[in-house]
Amino acid sequence: MKKRTKKGLDFVIDKLTNSIENIITGDSFTTNIIHLTKADLTTVAKKNGWVFDWKYELRQGIAVCKAMVGGRYSSTGWSLC
């Protein structure tokens, strides 16, 4: 099995909300939380700039969710759930 290296995260969670919020304007967007599927993995791949290994988390049996605003993925809306 490939040895995993630990990486630090380069973002700050400024507050928890029930929806995605634009911190500059204060606008809040209706947000739907949906479980990630194997078909979604192509959008969250390393080649697309993602550092976190979502595929690994799914293989471990951990539930991963995506946040969707107006039927579109949020670029930051992926989390363990």
Secondary structure, 3 states (H helix, E strand, C coil): CCCCCCCCCCCCCCCCCCCEECCCCCCEECEEEEECCHHHHHHHCHHHCCCCCHHHHHHCCCCEEEEEECCEEEEEEEEEC
